[in-house]
Amino acid sequence: MNVILVGASALVGGMVAAVLGWLDSGEVFEARKFSASIVRALIAGLGIAVAYSYANSITVLDIVICFLAGAGFDAGVNRISGAIKVGLK
């Protein structure tokens, strides 16, 4: 049960980062861009949940760290993919 909570917190962290990025951009909402962020958040959530499956106990601090890790993963991969797109042009 704790592993599901950790994965869900990372997923929500990535989704919050995507929503905040969209709000900051001032652009019209594009579902295609948001769906890519959700996929990245799912990958982060699964990876973090697998990593935490080996932990004996999970505290509230661990859940907060996973939330921030999910947000950071989404933001980082978004920046990297943007840099690659600019570099390929």
CNS distance restraints for C-alpha pairs under 8 A (distance, minus, plus):
assign (resid   1 and name CA) (resid   5 and name CA) 6.47 0.50 0.50
assign (resid   2 and name CA) (resid   6 and name CA) 6.21 0.50 0.50
assign (resid   2 and name CA) (resid  58 and name CA) 6.67 0.50 0.50
assign (resid   3 and name CA) (resid   7 and name CA) 6.18 0.50 0.50
assign (resid   3 and name CA) (resid  49 and name CA) 5.39 0.50 0.50
assign (resid   3 and name CA) (resid  50 and name CA) 7.71 0.50 0.50
assign (resid   3 and name CA) (resid  52 and name CA) 6.40 0.50 0.50
assign (resid   3 and name CA) (resid  53 and name CA) 5.83 0.50 0.50
assign (resid   4 and name CA) (resid   8 and name CA) 5.99 0.50 0.50
assign (resid   4 and name CA) (resid  49 and name CA) 6.84 0.50 0.50
assign (resid   5 and name CA) (resid   9 and name CA) 6.07 0.50 0.50
assign (resid   5 and name CA) (resid  63 and name CA) 7.45 0.50 0.50
assign (resid   6 and name CA) (resid  10 and name CA) 6.40 0.50 0.50
assign (resid   6 and name CA) (resid  45 and name CA) 7.53 0.50 0.50
assign (resid   6 and name CA) (resid  48 and name CA) 7.27 0.50 0.50
assign (resid   6 and name CA) (resid  49 and name CA) 5.87 0.50 0.50
assign (resid   6 and name CA) (resid  52 and name CA) 7.52 0.50 0.50
assign (resid   6 and name CA) (resid  62 and name CA) 7.63 0.50 0.50
assign (resid   6 and name CA) (resid  63 and name CA) 5.51 0.50 0.50
assign (resid   6 and name CA) (resid  66 and name CA) 6.24 0.50 0.50
assign (resid   6 and name CA) (resid  67 and name CA) 7.94 0.50 0.50
assign (resid   7 and name CA) (resid  11 and name CA) 6.21 0.50 0.50
assign (resid   7 and name CA) (resid  44 and name CA) 7.94 0.50 0.50
assign (resid   7 and name CA) (resid  45 and name CA) 4.30 0.50 0.50
assign (resid   7 and name CA) (resid  46 and name CA) 5.95 0.50 0.50
assign (resid   7 and name CA) (resid  47 and name CA) 7.97 0.50 0.50
assign (resid   7 and name CA) (resid  48 and name CA) 6.17 0.50 0.50
assign (resid   7 and name CA) (resid  49 and name CA) 4.68 0.50 0.50
assign (resid   7 and name CA) (resid  66 and name CA) 7.53 0.50 0.50
assign (resid   8 and name CA) (resid  12 and name CA) 6.08 0.50 0.50
assign (resid   8 and name CA) (resid  45 and name CA) 6.39 0.50 0.50
assign (resid   9 and name CA) (resid  13 and name CA) 6.03 0.50 0.50
assign (resid   9 and name CA) (resid  45 and name CA) 7.47 0.50 0.50
assign (resid   9 and name CA) (resid  63 and name CA) 6.32 0.50 0.50
assign (resid   9 and name CA) (resid  64 and name CA) 7.52 0.50 0.50
assign (resid   9 and name CA) (resid  66 and name CA) 6.10 0.50 0.50
assign (resid   9 and name CA) (resid  67 and name CA) 4.83 0.50 0.50
assign (resid   9 and name CA) (resid  70 and name CA) 7.62 0.50 0.50
assign (resid  10 and name CA) (resid  14 and name CA) 6.29 0.50 0.50
assign (resid  10 and name CA) (resid  41 and name CA) 6.89 0.50 0.50
assign (resid  10 and name CA) (resid  44 and name CA) 6.51 0.50 0.50
assign (resid  10 and name CA) (resid  45 and name CA) 4.77 0.50 0.50
assign (resid  10 and name CA) (resid  48 and name CA) 7.29 0.50 0.50
assign (resid  10 and name CA) (resid  66 and name CA) 4.96 0.50 0.50
assign (resid  10 and name CA) (resid  67 and name CA) 4.35 0.50 0.50
assign (resid  10 and name CA) (resid  68 and name CA) 7.10 0.50 0.50
assign (resid  10 and name CA) (resid  69 and name CA) 6.42 0.50 0.50
assign (resid  10 and name CA) (resid  70 and name CA) 4.17 0.50 0.50
assign (resid  10 and name CA) (resid  71 and name CA) 7.11 0.50 0.50
assign (resid  11 and name CA) (resid  15 and name CA) 6.29 0.50 0.50
assign (resid  11 and name CA) (resid  38 and name CA) 7.74 0.50 0.50
assign (resid  11 and name CA) (resid  41 and name CA) 4.86 0.50 0.50
assign (resid  11 and name CA) (resid  42 and name CA) 5.66 0.50 0.50
assign (resid  11 and name CA) (resid  44 and name CA) 6.93 0.50 0.50
assign (resid  11 and name CA) (resid  45 and name CA) 5.01 0.50 0.50
assign (resid  11 and name CA) (resid  67 and name CA) 7.37 0.50 0.50
assign (resid  11 and name CA) (resid  70 and name CA) 6.07 0.50 0.50
assign (resid  12 and name CA) (resid  16 and name CA) 6.02 0.50 0.50
assign (resid  12 and name CA) (resid  41 and name CA) 7.56 0.50 0.50
assign (resid  12 and name CA) (resid  67 and name CA) 6.75 0.50 0.50
assign (resid  12 and name CA) (resid  70 and name CA) 7.43 0.50 0.50
assign (resid  13 and name CA) (resid  17 and name CA) 6.22 0.50 0.50
assign (resid  13 and name CA) (resid  41 and name CA) 7.53 0.50 0.50
assign (resid  13 and name CA) (resid  66 and name CA) 7.74 0.50 0.50
assign (resid  13 and name CA) (resid  67 and name CA) 4.47 0.50 0.50
assign (resid  13 and name CA) (resid  68 and name CA) 6.02 0.50 0.50
assign (resid  13 and name CA) (resid  69 and name CA) 7.37 0.50 0.50
assign (resid  13 and name CA) (resid  70 and name CA) 4.88 0.50 0.50
assign (resid  13 and name CA) (resid  71 and name CA) 4.51 0.50 0.50
assign (resid  14 and name CA) (resid  18 and name CA) 6.25 0.50 0.50
assign (resid  14 and name CA) (resid  37 and name CA) 7.05 0.50 0.50
assign (resid  14 and name CA) (resid  38 and name CA) 7.04 0.50 0.50
assign (resid  14 and name CA) (resid  40 and name CA) 7.39 0.50 0.50
assign (resid  14 and name CA) (resid  41 and name CA) 4.63 0.50 0.50
assign (resid  14 and name CA) (resid  44 and name CA) 7.89 0.50 0.50
assign (resid  14 and name CA) (resid  67 and name CA) 7.55 0.50 0.50
assign (resid  14 and name CA) (resid  70 and name CA) 4.68 0.50 0.50
assign (resid  14 and name CA) (resid  71 and name CA) 4.12 0.50 0.50
assign (resid  14 and name CA) (resid  72 and name CA) 7.37 0.50 0.50
assign (resid  14 and name CA) (resid  73 and name CA) 7.17 0.50 0.50
assign (resid  14 and name CA) (resid  74 and name CA) 5.38 0.50 0.50
assign (resid  14 and name CA) (resid  75 and name CA) 7.86 0.50 0.50
assign (resid  15 and name CA) (resid  19 and name CA) 6.23 0.50 0.50
assign (resid  15 and name CA) (resid  37 and name CA) 6.87 0.50 0.50
assign (resid  15 and name CA) (resid  38 and name CA) 6.13 0.50 0.50
assign (resid  15 and name CA) (resid  41 and name CA) 6.51 0.50 0.50
assign (resid  15 and name CA) (resid  71 and name CA) 7.33 0.50 0.50
assign (resid  16 and name CA) (resid  20 and name CA) 6.06 0.50 0.50
assign (resid  16 and name CA) (resid  71 and name CA) 6.98 0.50 0.50
assign (resid  17 and name CA) (resid  21 and name CA) 6.01 0.50 0.50
assign (resid  17 and name CA) (resid  71 and name CA) 5.15 0.50 0.50
assign (resid  17 and name CA) (resid  72 and name CA) 7.83 0.50 0.50
assign (resid  17 and name CA) (resid  74 and name CA) 6.91 0.50 0.50
assign (resid  17 and name CA) (resid  75 and name CA) 6.78 0.50 0.50
assign (resid  18 and name CA) (resid  22 and name CA) 6.20 0.50 0.50
assign (resid  18 and name CA) (resid  34 and name CA) 6.64 0.50 0.50
assign (resid  18 and name CA) (resid  37 and name CA) 6.00 0.50 0.50
assign (resid  18 and name CA) (resid  38 and name CA) 7.89 0.50 0.50
assign (resid  18 and name CA) (resid  74 and name CA) 7.35 0.50 0.50
assign (resid  18 and name CA) (resid  75 and name CA) 7.74 0.50 0.50
assign (resid  19 and name CA) (resid  23 and name CA) 6.16 0.50 0.50
assign (resid  19 and name CA) (resid  34 and name CA) 7.91 0.50 0.50
assign (resid  20 and name CA) (resid  24 and name CA) 6.05 0.50 0.50
assign (resid  21 and name CA) (resid  25 and name CA) 6.17 0.50 0.50
assign (resid  22 and name CA) (resid  26 and name CA) 6.75 0.50 0.50
assign (resid  22 and name CA) (resid  27 and name CA) 6.95 0.50 0.50
assign (resid  22 and name CA) (resid  29 and name CA) 7.21 0.50 0.50
assign (resid  23 and name CA) (resid  27 and name CA) 7.76 0.50 0.50
assign (resid  30 and name CA) (resid  34 and name CA) 6.55 0.50 0.50
assign (resid  31 and name CA) (resid  35 and name CA) 5.88 0.50 0.50
assign (resid  32 and name CA) (resid  36 and name CA) 6.43 0.50 0.50
assign (resid  33 and name CA) (resid  37 and name CA) 6.59 0.50 0.50
assign (resid  34 and name CA) (resid  38 and name CA) 6.34 0.50 0.50
assign (resid  35 and name CA) (resid  39 and name CA) 6.27 0.50 0.50
assign (resid  36 and name CA) (resid  40 and name CA) 6.31 0.50 0.50
assign (resid  37 and name CA) (resid  41 and name CA) 6.08 0.50 0.50
assign (resid  37 and name CA) (resid  74 and name CA) 6.38 0.50 0.50
assign (resid  37 and name CA) (resid  78 and name CA) 7.85 0.50 0.50
assign (resid  38 and name CA) (resid  42 and name CA) 6.10 0.50 0.50
assign (resid  39 and name CA) (resid  43 and name CA) 6.28 0.50 0.50
assign (resid  40 and name CA) (resid  44 and name CA) 6.21 0.50 0.50
assign (resid  40 and name CA) (resid  73 and name CA) 7.57 0.50 0.50
assign (resid  40 and name CA) (resid  74 and name CA) 5.83 0.50 0.50
assign (resid  40 and name CA) (resid  77 and name CA) 7.77 0.50 0.50
assign (resid  41 and name CA) (resid  45 and name CA) 5.96 0.50 0.50
assign (resid  41 and name CA) (resid  70 and name CA) 6.09 0.50 0.50
assign (resid  41 and name CA) (resid  71 and name CA) 7.68 0.50 0.50
assign (resid  41 and name CA) (resid  73 and name CA) 7.47 0.50 0.50
assign (resid  41 and name CA) (resid  74 and name CA) 6.09 0.50 0.50
assign (resid  42 and name CA) (resid  46 and name CA) 6.07 0.50 0.50
assign (resid  43 and name CA) (resid  47 and name CA) 6.09 0.50 0.50
assign (resid  44 and name CA) (resid  48 and name CA) 6.00 0.50 0.50
assign (resid  44 and name CA) (resid  69 and name CA) 7.83 0.50 0.50
assign (resid  44 and name CA) (resid  70 and name CA) 5.64 0.50 0.50
assign (resid  44 and name CA) (resid  73 and name CA) 6.55 0.50 0.50
assign (resid  44 and name CA) (resid  74 and name CA) 7.82 0.50 0.50
assign (resid  45 and name CA) (resid  49 and name CA) 5.94 0.50 0.50
assign (resid  45 and name CA) (resid  70 and name CA) 6.57 0.50 0.50
assign (resid  46 and name CA) (resid  50 and name CA) 6.13 0.50 0.50
assign (resid  47 and name CA) (resid  51 and name CA) 6.24 0.50 0.50
assign (resid  48 and name CA) (resid  52 and name CA) 6.08 0.50 0.50
assign (resid  48 and name CA) (resid  66 and name CA) 7.06 0.50 0.50
assign (resid  49 and name CA) (resid  53 and name CA) 6.02 0.50 0.50
assign (resid  50 and name CA) (resid  54 and name CA) 7.57 0.50 0.50
assign (resid  51 and name CA) (resid  55 and name CA) 7.91 0.50 0.50
assign (resid  58 and name CA) (resid  62 and name CA) 5.95 0.50 0.50
assign (resid  58 and name CA) (resid  63 and name CA) 7.47 0.50 0.50
assign (resid  59 and name CA) (resid  63 and name CA) 6.67 0.50 0.50
assign (resid  60 and name CA) (resid  64 and name CA) 6.34 0.50 0.50
assign (resid  61 and name CA) (resid  65 and name CA) 6.12 0.50 0.50
assign (resid  62 and name CA) (resid  66 and name CA) 6.16 0.50 0.50
assign (resid  63 and name CA) (resid  67 and name CA) 6.23 0.50 0.50
assign (resid  64 and name CA) (resid  68 and name CA) 6.30 0.50 0.50
assign (resid  65 and name CA) (resid  69 and name CA) 6.01 0.50 0.50
assign (resid  66 and name CA) (resid  70 and name CA) 6.06 0.50 0.50
assign (resid  67 and name CA) (resid  71 and name CA) 6.37 0.50 0.50
assign (resid  68 and name CA) (resid  72 and name CA) 5.98 0.50 0.50
assign (resid  69 and name CA) (resid  73 and name CA) 5.92 0.50 0.50
assign (resid  70 and name CA) (resid  74 and name CA) 6.28 0.50 0.50
assign (resid  71 and name CA) (resid  75 and name CA) 6.21 0.50 0.50
assign (resid  72 and name CA) (resid  76 and name CA) 5.84 0.50 0.50
assign (resid  73 and name CA) (resid  77 and name CA) 6.02 0.50 0.50
assign (resid  74 and name CA) (resid  78 and name CA) 6.01 0.50 0.50
assign (resid  75 and name CA) (resid  79 and name CA) 6.24 0.50 0.50
assign (resid  76 and name CA) (resid  80 and name CA) 6.20 0.50 0.50
assign (resid  77 and name CA) (resid  81 and name CA) 6.01 0.50 0.50
assign (resid  78 and name CA) (resid  82 and name CA) 6.15 0.50 0.50
assign (resid  79 and name CA) (resid  83 and name CA) 6.19 0.50 0.50
assign (resid  80 and name CA) (resid  84 and name CA) 6.24 0.50 0.50
assign (resid  81 and name CA) (resid  85 and name CA) 6.19 0.50 0.50
assign (resid  82 and name CA) (resid  86 and name CA) 6.27 0.50 0.50
assign (resid  83 and name CA) (resid  87 and name CA) 6.05 0.50 0.50
assign (resid  84 and name CA) (resid  88 and name CA) 6.14 0.50 0.50
assign (resid  85 and name CA) (resid  89 and name CA) 6.56 0.50 0.50
